[in-house]
Amino acid sequence: MSDKKTTKKATTKKDEEEAQEALAQLQQNAMNLQGTAQNLANQLSQYMQLCKHYEQTINILTGRLQEQQRLVEQLQQQQNVPESS
């Protein structure tokens, strides 16, 4: 009977050690995933800021293009108007 108790205690201790190792590994994995998630959130924020900057640049360039188109139209109209002399 004492052999069974010794074997049972050894098995229980071994199971406990394995569980502790598994828990430590899971905690490490969780920390790694948390770091990865934070990195992704930071990248997303940077990309969103970059998109806002691009939108501003596009709006500025669109405005300049529209100004140039108006200028071209005005010049074309001036050429088409017959001189009244």
PyMOL Python script that loads the backbone (N, CA, C, O; Angstrom):
from pymol import cmd

cmd.read_pdbstr("""\
ATOM      1  N   MET A   1       0.816  -1.178   0.000  1.00  0.00           N
ATOM      2  CA  MET A   1       0.000   0.000   0.000  1.00  0.00           C
ATOM      3  C   MET A   1       0.862   1.243   0.000  1.00  0.00           C
ATOM      4  O   MET A   1       0.493   2.245  -0.613  1.00  0.00           O
ATOM      5  N   SER A   2       1.965   1.206   0.650  1.00  0.00           N
ATOM      6  CA  SER A   2       2.808   2.393   0.683  1.00  0.00           C
ATOM      7  C   SER A   2       3.434   2.636  -0.672  1.00  0.00           C
ATOM      8  O   SER A   2       3.742   3.782  -1.000  1.00  0.00           O
ATOM      9  N   ASP A   3       3.638   1.587  -1.484  1.00  0.00           N
ATOM     10  CA  ASP A   3       4.163   1.765  -2.835  1.00  0.00           C
ATOM     11  C   ASP A   3       3.159   2.529  -3.705  1.00  0.00           C
ATOM     12  O   ASP A   3       3.542   3.369  -4.519  1.00  0.00           O
ATOM     13  N   LYS A   4       1.868   2.226  -3.521  1.00  0.00           N
ATOM     14  CA  LYS A   4       0.840   2.915  -4.289  1.00  0.00           C
ATOM     15  C   LYS A   4       0.795   4.387  -3.921  1.00  0.00           C
ATOM     16  O   LYS A   4       0.659   5.242  -4.796  1.00  0.00           O
ATOM     17  N   LYS A   5       0.909   4.691  -2.631  1.00  0.00           N
ATOM     18  CA  LYS A   5       0.880   6.083  -2.180  1.00  0.00           C
ATOM     19  C   LYS A   5       2.092   6.833  -2.704  1.00  0.00           C
ATOM     20  O   LYS A   5       1.967   7.981  -3.131  1.00  0.00           O
ATOM     21  N   THR A   6       3.253   6.213  -2.682  1.00  0.00           N
ATOM     22  CA  THR A   6       4.469   6.849  -3.177  1.00  0.00           C
ATOM     23  C   THR A   6       4.357   7.108  -4.673  1.00  0.00           C
ATOM     24  O   THR A   6       4.729   8.174  -5.164  1.00  0.00           O
ATOM     25  N   THR A   7       3.838   6.113  -5.388  1.00  0.00           N
ATOM     26  CA  THR A   7       3.679   6.255  -6.830  1.00  0.00           C
ATOM     27  C   THR A   7       2.652   7.353  -7.133  1.00  0.00           C
ATOM     28  O   THR A   7       2.839   8.156  -8.048  1.00  0.00           O
ATOM     29  N   LYS A   8       1.572   7.375  -6.355  1.00  0.00           N
ATOM     30  CA  LYS A   8       0.529   8.361  -6.556  1.00  0.00           C
ATOM     31  C   LYS A   8       1.059   9.767  -6.275  1.00  0.00           C
ATOM     32  O   LYS A   8       0.751  10.705  -7.010  1.00  0.00           O
ATOM     33  N   LYS A   9       1.850   9.915  -5.218  1.00  0.00           N
ATOM     34  CA  LYS A   9       2.437  11.213  -4.877  1.00  0.00           C
ATOM     35  C   LYS A   9       3.406  11.668  -5.964  1.00  0.00           C
ATOM     36  O   LYS A   9       3.430  12.841  -6.336  1.00  0.00           O
ATOM     37  N   ALA A  10       4.201  10.734  -6.467  1.00  0.00           N
ATOM     38  CA  ALA A  10       5.165  11.066  -7.519  1.00  0.00           C
ATOM     39  C   ALA A  10       4.436  11.477  -8.794  1.00  0.00           C
ATOM     40  O   ALA A  10       4.834  12.427  -9.468  1.00  0.00           O
ATOM     41  N   THR A  11       3.366  10.755  -9.116  1.00  0.00           N
ATOM     42  CA  THR A  11       2.586  11.088 -10.306  1.00  0.00           C
ATOM     43  C   THR A  11       1.918  12.446 -10.136  1.00  0.00           C
ATOM     44  O   THR A  11       1.894  13.257 -11.062  1.00  0.00           O
ATOM     45  N   THR A  12       1.378  12.685  -8.948  1.00  0.00           N
ATOM     46  CA  THR A  12       0.722  13.968  -8.685  1.00  0.00           C
ATOM     47  C   THR A  12       1.732  15.103  -8.767  1.00  0.00           C
ATOM     48  O   THR A  12       1.437  16.153  -9.338  1.00  0.00           O
ATOM     49  N   LYS A  13       2.912  14.905  -8.209  1.00  0.00           N
ATOM     50  CA  LYS A  13       3.939  15.940  -8.254  1.00  0.00           C
ATOM     51  C   LYS A  13       4.390  16.179  -9.696  1.00  0.00           C
ATOM     52  O   LYS A  13       4.603  17.321 -10.103  1.00  0.00           O
ATOM     53  N   LYS A  14       4.533  15.103 -10.463  1.00  0.00           N
ATOM     54  CA  LYS A  14       4.931  15.234 -11.866  1.00  0.00           C
ATOM     55  C   LYS A  14       3.854  15.978 -12.656  1.00  0.00           C
ATOM     56  O   LYS A  14       4.160  16.853 -13.465  1.00  0.00           O
ATOM     57  N   ASP A  15       2.589  15.621 -12.413  1.00  0.00           N
ATOM     58  CA  ASP A  15       1.482  16.307 -13.083  1.00  0.00           C
ATOM     59  C   ASP A  15       1.451  17.786 -12.723  1.00  0.00           C
ATOM     60  O   ASP A  15       1.189  18.637 -13.572  1.00  0.00           O
ATOM     61  N   GLU A  16       1.719  18.080 -11.473  1.00  0.00           N
ATOM     62  CA  GLU A  16       1.731  19.472 -11.014  1.00  0.00           C
ATOM     63  C   GLU A  16       2.856  20.254 -11.688  1.00  0.00           C
ATOM     64  O   GLU A  16       2.664  21.399 -12.097  1.00  0.00           O
ATOM     65  N   GLU A  17       4.027  19.634 -11.802  1.00  0.00           N
ATOM     66  CA  GLU A  17       5.154  20.295 -12.480  1.00  0.00           C
ATOM     67  C   GLU A  17       4.836  20.553 -13.948  1.00  0.00           C
ATOM     68  O   GLU A  17       5.143  21.620 -14.480  1.00  0.00           O
ATOM     69  N   GLU A  18       4.217  19.565 -14.600  1.00  0.00           N
ATOM     70  CA  GLU A  18       3.834  19.735 -16.002  1.00  0.00           C
ATOM     71  C   GLU A  18       2.795  20.838 -16.154  1.00  0.00           C
ATOM     72  O   GLU A  18       2.840  21.622 -17.102  1.00  0.00           O
ATOM     73  N   ALA A  19       1.869  20.888 -15.220  1.00  0.00           N
ATOM     74  CA  ALA A  19       0.844  21.933 -15.260  1.00  0.00           C
ATOM     75  C   ALA A  19       1.482  23.310 -15.063  1.00  0.00           C
ATOM     76  O   ALA A  19       1.093  24.274 -15.723  1.00  0.00           O
ATOM     77  N   GLN A  20       2.452  23.403 -14.164  1.00  0.00           N
ATOM     78  CA  GLN A  20       3.147  24.673 -13.936  1.00  0.00           C
ATOM     79  C   GLN A  20       3.905  25.106 -15.198  1.00  0.00           C
ATOM     80  O   GLN A  20       3.892  26.280 -15.569  1.00  0.00           O
ATOM     81  N   GLU A  21       4.553  24.156 -15.842  1.00  0.00           N
ATOM     82  CA  GLU A  21       5.283  24.461 -17.086  1.00  0.00           C
ATOM     83  C   GLU A  21       4.313  24.916 -18.179  1.00  0.00           C
ATOM     84  O   GLU A  21       4.581  25.872 -18.908  1.00  0.00           O
ATOM     85  N   ALA A  22       3.187  24.214 -18.276  1.00  0.00           N
ATOM     86  CA  ALA A  22       2.179  24.582 -19.282  1.00  0.00           C
ATOM     87  C   ALA A  22       1.626  25.978 -18.990  1.00  0.00           C
ATOM     88  O   ALA A  22       1.423  26.772 -19.909  1.00  0.00           O
ATOM     89  N   LEU A  23       1.386  26.275 -17.720  1.00  0.00           N
ATOM     90  CA  LEU A  23       0.889  27.585 -17.324  1.00  0.00           C
ATOM     91  C   LEU A  23       1.912  28.675 -17.662  1.00  0.00           C
ATOM     92  O   LEU A  23       1.552  29.732 -18.180  1.00  0.00           O
ATOM     93  N   ALA A  24       3.169  28.413 -17.368  1.00  0.00           N
ATOM     94  CA  ALA A  24       4.225  29.387 -17.677  1.00  0.00           C
ATOM     95  C   ALA A  24       4.302  29.631 -19.183  1.00  0.00           C
ATOM     96  O   ALA A  24       4.475  30.766 -19.627  1.00  0.00           O
ATOM     97  N   GLN A  25       4.175  28.566 -19.959  1.00  0.00           N
ATOM     98  CA  GLN A  25       4.203  28.709 -21.425  1.00  0.00           C
ATOM     99  C   GLN A  25       3.007  29.507 -21.919  1.00  0.00           C
ATOM    100  O   GLN A  25       3.145  30.355 -22.800  1.00  0.00           O
ATOM    101  N   LEU A  26       1.836  29.240 -21.357  1.00  0.00           N
ATOM    102  CA  LEU A  26       0.640  29.977 -21.744  1.00  0.00           C
ATOM    103  C   LEU A  26       0.769  31.462 -21.382  1.00  0.00           C
ATOM    104  O   LEU A  26       0.349  32.332 -22.145  1.00  0.00           O
ATOM    105  N   GLN A  27       1.348  31.738 -20.225  1.00  0.00           N
ATOM    106  CA  GLN A  27       1.541  33.132 -19.828  1.00  0.00           C
ATOM    107  C   GLN A  27       2.514  33.836 -20.773  1.00  0.00           C
ATOM    108  O   GLN A  27       2.309  34.994 -21.137  1.00  0.00           O
ATOM    109  N   GLN A  28       3.562  33.136 -21.162  1.00  0.00           N
ATOM    110  CA  GLN A  28       4.524  33.709 -22.107  1.00  0.00           C
ATOM    111  C   GLN A  28       3.861  33.961 -23.460  1.00  0.00           C
ATOM    112  O   GLN A  28       4.073  35.006 -24.076  1.00  0.00           O
ATOM    113  N   ASN A  29       3.066  33.009 -23.914  1.00  0.00           N
ATOM    114  CA  ASN A  29       2.341  33.181 -25.175  1.00  0.00           C
ATOM    115  C   ASN A  29       1.395  34.375 -25.102  1.00  0.00           C
ATOM    116  O   ASN A  29       1.287  35.151 -26.051  1.00  0.00           O
ATOM    117  N   ALA A  30       0.715  34.514 -23.974  1.00  0.00           N
ATOM    118  CA  ALA A  30      -0.208  35.634 -23.799  1.00  0.00           C
ATOM    119  C   ALA A  30       0.538  36.964 -23.859  1.00  0.00           C
ATOM    120  O   ALA A  30       0.058  37.919 -24.469  1.00  0.00           O
ATOM    121  N   MET A  31       1.702  37.029 -23.232  1.00  0.00           N
ATOM    122  CA  MET A  31       2.498  38.254 -23.267  1.00  0.00           C
ATOM    123  C   MET A  31       2.958  38.565 -24.694  1.00  0.00           C
ATOM    124  O   MET A  31       2.929  39.718 -25.125  1.00  0.00           O
ATOM    125  N   ASN A  32       3.379  37.533 -25.418  1.00  0.00           N
ATOM    126  CA  ASN A  32       3.801  37.719 -26.808  1.00  0.00           C
ATOM    127  C   ASN A  32       2.647  38.229 -27.671  1.00  0.00           C
ATOM    128  O   ASN A  32       2.821  39.137 -28.484  1.00  0.00           O
ATOM    129  N   LEU A  33       1.477  37.639 -27.486  1.00  0.00           N
ATOM    130  CA  LEU A  33       0.309  38.064 -28.251  1.00  0.00           C
ATOM    131  C   LEU A  33      -0.098  39.488 -27.897  1.00  0.00           C
ATOM    132  O   LEU A  33      -0.521  40.252 -28.765  1.00  0.00           O
ATOM    133  N   GLN A  34       0.029  39.839 -26.641  1.00  0.00           N
ATOM    134  CA  GLN A  34      -0.307  41.201 -26.221  1.00  0.00           C
ATOM    135  C   GLN A  34       0.651  42.199 -26.869  1.00  0.00           C
ATOM    136  O   GLN A  34       0.227  43.269 -27.307  1.00  0.00           O
ATOM    137  N   GLY A  35       1.922  41.861 -26.930  1.00  0.00           N
ATOM    138  CA  GLY A  35       2.904  42.718 -27.591  1.00  0.00           C
ATOM    139  C   GLY A  35       2.616  42.850 -29.072  1.00  0.00           C
ATOM    140  O   GLY A  35       2.714  43.939 -29.638  1.00  0.00           O
ATOM    141  N   THR A  36       2.264  41.750 -29.693  1.00  0.00           N
ATOM    142  CA  THR A  36       1.924  41.778 -31.118  1.00  0.00           C
ATOM    143  C   THR A  36       0.692  42.647 -31.358  1.00  0.00           C
ATOM    144  O   THR A  36       0.660  43.432 -32.305  1.00  0.00           O
ATOM    145  N   ALA A  37      -0.308  42.512 -30.515  1.00  0.00           N
ATOM    146  CA  ALA A  37      -1.525  43.311 -30.651  1.00  0.00           C
ATOM    147  C   ALA A  37      -1.209  44.796 -30.493  1.00  0.00           C
ATOM    148  O   ALA A  37      -1.755  45.624 -31.222  1.00  0.00           O
ATOM    149  N   GLN A  38      -0.339  45.138 -29.554  1.00  0.00           N
ATOM    150  CA  GLN A  38       0.035  46.538 -29.354  1.00  0.00           C
ATOM    151  C   GLN A  38       0.771  47.083 -30.577  1.00  0.00           C
ATOM    152  O   GLN A  38       0.527  48.210 -31.005  1.00  0.00           O
ATOM    153  N   ASN A  39       1.672  46.275 -31.133  1.00  0.00           N
ATOM    154  CA  ASN A  39       2.388  46.692 -32.337  1.00  0.00           C
ATOM    155  C   ASN A  39       1.425  46.933 -33.498  1.00  0.00           C
ATOM    156  O   ASN A  39       1.571  47.903 -34.243  1.00  0.00           O
ATOM    157  N   LEU A  40       0.450  46.052 -33.646  1.00  0.00           N
ATOM    158  CA  LEU A  40      -0.538  46.214 -34.715  1.00  0.00           C
ATOM    159  C   LEU A  40      -1.380  47.470 -34.509  1.00  0.00           C
ATOM    160  O   LEU A  40      -1.693  48.182 -35.463  1.00  0.00           O
ATOM    161  N   ALA A  41      -1.742  47.732 -33.262  1.00  0.00           N
ATOM    162  CA  ALA A  41      -2.515  48.945 -32.967  1.00  0.00           C
ATOM    163  C   ALA A  41      -1.705  50.196 -33.286  1.00  0.00           C
ATOM    164  O   ALA A  41      -2.246  51.167 -33.815  1.00  0.00           O
ATOM    165  N   ASN A  42      -0.421  50.179 -32.971  1.00  0.00           N
ATOM    166  CA  ASN A  42       0.441  51.318 -33.283  1.00  0.00           C
ATOM    167  C   ASN A  42       0.571  51.518 -34.789  1.00  0.00           C
ATOM    168  O   ASN A  42       0.505  52.646 -35.278  1.00  0.00           O
ATOM    169  N   GLN A  43       0.757  50.426 -35.520  1.00  0.00           N
ATOM    170  CA  GLN A  43       0.858  50.520 -36.973  1.00  0.00           C
ATOM    171  C   GLN A  43      -0.438  51.046 -37.576  1.00  0.00           C
ATOM    172  O   GLN A  43      -0.409  51.877 -38.484  1.00  0.00           O
ATOM    173  N   LEU A  44      -1.560  50.572 -37.081  1.00  0.00           N
ATOM    174  CA  LEU A  44      -2.854  51.028 -37.576  1.00  0.00           C
ATOM    175  C   LEU A  44      -2.999  52.530 -37.361  1.00  0.00           C
ATOM    176  O   LEU A  44      -3.464  53.246 -38.248  1.00  0.00           O
ATOM    177  N   SER A  45      -2.606  53.000 -36.197  1.00  0.00           N
ATOM    178  CA  SER A  45      -2.679  54.433 -35.900  1.00  0.00           C
ATOM    179  C   SER A  45      -1.795  55.225 -36.858  1.00  0.00           C
ATOM    180  O   SER A  45      -2.203  56.275 -37.354  1.00  0.00           O
ATOM    181  N   GLN A  46      -0.606  54.737 -37.115  1.00  0.00           N
ATOM    182  CA  GLN A  46       0.296  55.422 -38.044  1.00  0.00           C
ATOM    183  C   GLN A  46      -0.288  55.452 -39.452  1.00  0.00           C
ATOM    184  O   GLN A  46      -0.203  56.472 -40.136  1.00  0.00           O
ATOM    185  N   TYR A  47      -0.878  54.347 -39.890  1.00  0.00           N
ATOM    186  CA  TYR A  47      -1.473  54.297 -41.222  1.00  0.00           C
ATOM    187  C   TYR A  47      -2.668  55.239 -41.327  1.00  0.00           C
ATOM    188  O   TYR A  47      -2.876  55.868 -42.364  1.00  0.00           O
ATOM    189  N   MET A  48      -3.445  55.335 -40.266  1.00  0.00           N
ATOM    190  CA  MET A  48      -4.586  56.251 -40.276  1.00  0.00           C
ATOM    191  C   MET A  48      -4.115  57.697 -40.385  1.00  0.00           C
ATOM    192  O   MET A  48      -4.703  58.491 -41.119  1.00  0.00           O
ATOM    193  N   GLN A  49      -3.055  58.039 -39.656  1.00  0.00           N
ATOM    194  CA  GLN A  49      -2.501  59.393 -39.745  1.00  0.00           C
ATOM    195  C   GLN A  49      -1.955  59.654 -41.142  1.00  0.00           C
ATOM    196  O   GLN A  49      -2.131  60.742 -41.691  1.00  0.00           O
ATOM    197  N   LEU A  50      -1.305  58.672 -41.704  1.00  0.00           N
ATOM    198  CA  LEU A  50      -0.765  58.808 -43.057  1.00  0.00           C
ATOM    199  C   LEU A  50      -1.895  59.012 -44.072  1.00  0.00           C
ATOM    200  O   LEU A  50      -1.763  59.823 -44.989  1.00  0.00           O
ATOM    201  N   CYS A  51      -2.993  58.286 -43.915  1.00  0.00           N
ATOM    202  CA  CYS A  51      -4.141  58.446 -44.809  1.00  0.00           C
ATOM    203  C   CYS A  51      -4.714  59.862 -44.702  1.00  0.00           C
ATOM    204  O   CYS A  51      -5.072  60.466 -45.713  1.00  0.00           O
ATOM    205  N   LYS A  52      -4.800  60.388 -43.483  1.00  0.00           N
ATOM    206  CA  LYS A  52      -5.291  61.758 -43.308  1.00  0.00           C
ATOM    207  C   LYS A  52      -4.371  62.736 -44.032  1.00  0.00           C
ATOM    208  O   LYS A  52      -4.844  63.660 -44.693  1.00  0.00           O
ATOM    209  N   HIS A  53      -3.089  62.541 -43.913  1.00  0.00           N
ATOM    210  CA  HIS A  53      -2.132  63.407 -44.588  1.00  0.00           C
ATOM    211  C   HIS A  53      -2.304  63.315 -46.103  1.00  0.00           C
ATOM    212  O   HIS A  53      -2.287  64.333 -46.795  1.00  0.00           O
ATOM    213  N   TYR A  54      -2.468  62.101 -46.616  1.00  0.00           N
ATOM    214  CA  TYR A  54      -2.672  61.911 -48.050  1.00  0.00           C
ATOM    215  C   TYR A  54      -3.958  62.598 -48.505  1.00  0.00           C
ATOM    216  O   TYR A  54      -3.985  63.219 -49.568  1.00  0.00           O
ATOM    217  N   GLU A  55      -5.017  62.490 -47.714  1.00  0.00           N
ATOM    218  CA  GLU A  55      -6.278  63.144 -48.060  1.00  0.00           C
ATOM    219  C   GLU A  55      -6.082  64.656 -48.161  1.00  0.00           C
ATOM    220  O   GLU A  55      -6.587  65.290 -49.086  1.00  0.00           O
ATOM    221  N   GLN A  56      -5.353  65.226 -47.212  1.00  0.00           N
ATOM    222  CA  GLN A  56      -5.085  66.669 -47.246  1.00  0.00           C
ATOM    223  C   GLN A  56      -4.293  67.035 -48.493  1.00  0.00           C
ATOM    224  O   GLN A  56      -4.595  68.026 -49.159  1.00  0.00           O
ATOM    225  N   THR A  57      -3.292  66.246 -48.803  1.00  0.00           N
ATOM    226  CA  THR A  57      -2.473  66.509 -49.989  1.00  0.00           C
ATOM    227  C   THR A  57      -3.321  66.427 -51.255  1.00  0.00           C
ATOM    228  O   THR A  57      -3.204  67.277 -52.138  1.00  0.00           O
ATOM    229  N   ILE A  58      -4.168  65.413 -51.346  1.00  0.00           N
ATOM    230  CA  ILE A  58      -5.038  65.251 -52.512  1.00  0.00           C
ATOM    231  C   ILE A  58      -5.984  66.448 -52.631  1.00  0.00           C
ATOM    232  O   ILE A  58      -6.205  66.959 -53.728  1.00  0.00           O
ATOM    233  N   ASN A  59      -6.541  66.895 -51.499  1.00  0.00           N
ATOM    234  CA  ASN A  59      -7.444  68.044 -51.536  1.00  0.00           C
ATOM    235  C   ASN A  59      -6.723  69.305 -52.004  1.00  0.00           C
ATOM    236  O   ASN A  59      -7.271  70.079 -52.789  1.00  0.00           O
ATOM    237  N   ILE A  60      -5.512  69.512 -51.531  1.00  0.00           N
ATOM    238  CA  ILE A  60      -4.728  70.673 -51.946  1.00  0.00           C
ATOM    239  C   ILE A  60      -4.439  70.611 -53.441  1.00  0.00           C
ATOM    240  O   ILE A  60      -4.623  71.594 -54.158  1.00  0.00           O
ATOM    241  N   LEU A  61      -3.988  69.454 -53.903  1.00  0.00           N
ATOM    242  CA  LEU A  61      -3.666  69.312 -55.325  1.00  0.00           C
ATOM    243  C   LEU A  61      -4.912  69.434 -56.204  1.00  0.00           C
ATOM    244  O   LEU A  61      -4.848  69.986 -57.302  1.00  0.00           O
ATOM    245  N   THR A  62      -6.030  68.923 -55.727  1.00  0.00           N
ATOM    246  CA  THR A  62      -7.286  69.049 -56.468  1.00  0.00           C
ATOM    247  C   THR A  62      -7.669  70.520 -56.596  1.00  0.00           C
ATOM    248  O   THR A  62      -8.085  70.970 -57.663  1.00  0.00           O
ATOM    249  N   GLY A  63      -7.528  71.255 -55.513  1.00  0.00           N
ATOM    250  CA  GLY A  63      -7.821  72.693 -55.549  1.00  0.00           C
ATOM    251  C   GLY A  63      -6.925  73.427 -56.532  1.00  0.00           C
ATOM    252  O   GLY A  63      -7.397  74.283 -57.279  1.00  0.00           O
ATOM    253  N   ARG A  64      -5.650  73.106 -56.539  1.00  0.00           N
ATOM    254  CA  ARG A  64      -4.730  73.740 -57.485  1.00  0.00           C
ATOM    255  C   ARG A  64      -5.086  73.392 -58.924  1.00  0.00           C
ATOM    256  O   ARG A  64      -5.032  74.246 -59.809  1.00  0.00           O
ATOM    257  N   LEU A  65      -5.448  72.145 -59.149  1.00  0.00           N
ATOM    258  CA  LEU A  65      -5.837  71.712 -60.497  1.00  0.00           C
ATOM    259  C   LEU A  65      -7.084  72.458 -60.958  1.00  0.00           C
ATOM    260  O   LEU A  65      -7.163  72.886 -62.109  1.00  0.00           O
ATOM    261  N   GLN A  66      -8.046  72.612 -60.077  1.00  0.00           N
ATOM    262  CA  GLN A  66      -9.268  73.337 -60.431  1.00  0.00           C
ATOM    263  C   GLN A  66      -8.952  74.799 -60.760  1.00  0.00           C
ATOM    264  O   GLN A  66      -9.525  75.366 -61.691  1.00  0.00           O
ATOM    265  N   GLU A  67      -8.048  75.402 -60.002  1.00  0.00           N
ATOM    266  CA  GLU A  67      -7.640  76.780 -60.294  1.00  0.00           C
ATOM    267  C   GLU A  67      -7.007  76.874 -61.679  1.00  0.00           C
ATOM    268  O   GLU A  67      -7.295  77.802 -62.434  1.00  0.00           O
ATOM    269  N   GLN A  68      -6.160  75.929 -62.005  1.00  0.00           N
ATOM    270  CA  GLN A  68      -5.497  75.936 -63.308  1.00  0.00           C
ATOM    271  C   GLN A  68      -6.511  75.722 -64.431  1.00  0.00           C
ATOM    272  O   GLN A  68      -6.406  76.332 -65.495  1.00  0.00           O
ATOM    273  N   GLN A  69      -7.487  74.857 -64.189  1.00  0.00           N
ATOM    274  CA  GLN A  69      -8.520  74.625 -65.201  1.00  0.00           C
ATOM    275  C   GLN A  69      -9.342  75.891 -65.436  1.00  0.00           C
ATOM    276  O   GLN A  69      -9.675  76.206 -66.579  1.00  0.00           O
ATOM    277  N   ARG A  70      -9.669  76.613 -64.377  1.00  0.00           N
ATOM    278  CA  ARG A  70     -10.402  77.873 -64.519  1.00  0.00           C
ATOM    279  C   ARG A  70      -9.568  78.889 -65.303  1.00  0.00           C
ATOM    280  O   ARG A  70     -10.088  79.608 -66.156  1.00  0.00           O
ATOM    281  N   LEU A  71      -8.273  78.936 -65.004  1.00  0.00           N
ATOM    282  CA  LEU A  71      -7.384  79.856 -65.708  1.00  0.00           C
ATOM    283  C   LEU A  71      -7.333  79.519 -67.207  1.00  0.00           C
ATOM    284  O   LEU A  71      -7.376  80.412 -68.053  1.00  0.00           O
ATOM    285  N   VAL A  72      -7.241  78.237 -67.517  1.00  0.00           N
ATOM    286  CA  VAL A  72      -7.212  77.805 -68.922  1.00  0.00           C
ATOM    287  C   VAL A  72      -8.522  78.196 -69.604  1.00  0.00           C
ATOM    288  O   VAL A  72      -8.508  78.686 -70.733  1.00  0.00           O
ATOM    289  N   GLU A  73      -9.652  77.983 -68.930  1.00  0.00           N
ATOM    290  CA  GLU A  73     -10.952  78.349 -69.504  1.00  0.00           C
ATOM    291  C   GLU A  73     -11.033  79.854 -69.753  1.00  0.00           C
ATOM    292  O   GLU A  73     -11.534  80.296 -70.788  1.00  0.00           O
ATOM    293  N   GLN A  74     -10.538  80.629 -68.801  1.00  0.00           N
ATOM    294  CA  GLN A  74     -10.551  82.090 -68.969  1.00  0.00           C
ATOM    295  C   GLN A  74      -9.694  82.506 -70.164  1.00  0.00           C
ATOM    296  O   GLN A  74     -10.093  83.358 -70.957  1.00  0.00           O
ATOM    297  N   LEU A  75      -8.536  81.909 -70.282  1.00  0.00           N
ATOM    298  CA  LEU A  75      -7.655  82.244 -71.404  1.00  0.00           C
ATOM    299  C   LEU A  75      -8.283  81.840 -72.733  1.00  0.00           C
ATOM    300  O   LEU A  75      -8.152  82.558 -73.724  1.00  0.00           O
ATOM    301  N   GLN A  76      -8.960  80.704 -72.762  1.00  0.00           N
ATOM    302  CA  GLN A  76      -9.628  80.257 -73.987  1.00  0.00           C
ATOM    303  C   GLN A  76     -10.768  81.206 -74.354  1.00  0.00           C
ATOM    304  O   GLN A  76     -10.979  81.514 -75.527  1.00  0.00           O
ATOM    305  N   GLN A  77     -11.496  81.662 -73.341  1.00  0.00           N
ATOM    306  CA  GLN A  77     -12.585  82.602 -73.596  1.00  0.00           C
ATOM    307  C   GLN A  77     -12.039  83.932 -74.137  1.00  0.00           C
ATOM    308  O   GLN A  77     -12.631  84.545 -75.025  1.00  0.00           O
ATOM    309  N   GLN A  78     -10.920  84.354 -73.592  1.00  0.00           N
ATOM    310  CA  GLN A  78     -10.316  85.613 -74.062  1.00  0.00           C
ATOM    311  C   GLN A  78      -9.890  85.484 -75.531  1.00  0.00           C
ATOM    312  O   GLN A  78      -9.990  86.446 -76.293  1.00  0.00           O
ATOM    313  N   GLN A  79      -9.430  84.334 -75.912  1.00  0.00           N
ATOM    314  CA  GLN A  79      -9.004  84.131 -77.302  1.00  0.00           C
ATOM    315  C   GLN A  79     -10.208  84.064 -78.233  1.00  0.00           C
ATOM    316  O   GLN A  79     -10.107  84.460 -79.394  1.00  0.00           O
ATOM    317  N   ASN A  80     -11.333  83.577 -77.752  1.00  0.00           N
ATOM    318  CA  ASN A  80     -12.512  83.416 -78.576  1.00  0.00           C
ATOM    319  C   ASN A  80     -13.308  84.697 -78.707  1.00  0.00           C
ATOM    320  O   ASN A  80     -14.125  84.809 -79.621  1.00  0.00           O
ATOM    321  N   VAL A  81     -13.106  85.652 -77.845  1.00  0.00           N
ATOM    322  CA  VAL A  81     -13.850  86.915 -77.911  1.00  0.00           C
ATOM    323  C   VAL A  81     -13.271  87.751 -79.036  1.00  0.00           C
ATOM    324  O   VAL A  81     -12.076  88.045 -79.037  1.00  0.00           O
ATOM    325  N   PRO A  82     -14.116  88.144 -80.007  1.00  0.00           N
ATOM    326  CA  PRO A  82     -13.604  88.987 -81.094  1.00  0.00           C
ATOM    327  C   PRO A  82     -13.308  90.393 -80.590  1.00  0.00           C
ATOM    328  O   PRO A  82     -14.021  90.934 -79.745  1.00  0.00           O
ATOM    329  N   GLU A  83     -12.276  90.951 -81.111  1.00  0.00           N
ATOM    330  CA  GLU A  83     -11.886  92.292 -80.697  1.00  0.00           C
ATOM    331  C   GLU A  83     -12.863  93.288 -81.286  1.00  0.00           C
ATOM    332  O   GLU A  83     -13.206  93.205 -82.466  1.00  0.00           O
ATOM    333  N   SER A  84     -13.308  94.221 -80.478  1.00  0.00           N
ATOM    334  CA  SER A  84     -14.234  95.242 -80.961  1.00  0.00           C
ATOM    335  C   SER A  84     -13.440  96.514 -81.244  1.00  0.00           C
ATOM    336  O   SER A  84     -13.264  97.368 -80.374  1.00  0.00           O
ATOM    337  N   SER A  85     -12.973  96.612 -82.466  1.00  0.00           N
ATOM    338  CA  SER A  85     -12.203  97.800 -82.855  1.00  0.00           C
ATOM    339  C   SER A  85     -12.904  98.528 -83.937  1.00  0.00           C
ATOM    340  O   SER A  85     -12.417  99.557 -84.405  1.00  0.00           O
TER     341      SER A  85
END
""", "prot")
cmd.dss("prot")
cmd.show_as("cartoon", "prot")
cmd.util.cbc("prot")
cmd.orient("prot")
